Amino acid sequence: MIKSKYKDGCVKEERVTELEIKMAYQEDLLQALNKIVSEQQSQIIRLEKTCGLLNERIKNMAEPSNINQGFELPPHY
């Protein structure tokens, strides 16, 4: 049998108050975590866009038409 730390007269009221306090802390924590997740999602979107732009730059640098541009041999060679 589990022994209660409450006296018989105020068990319900103290227990309800304790549960309300715990719930308030959990609600605050949930809001803080939601804010963090939202900020991280925004950061992920920005990083994905940056990666896409960098990939395009790398592809453009590797194209054969851009490699020899401006460095062609004269026709007499």
Beta strands, then each sheet from edge to edge (+ up, - down):
end
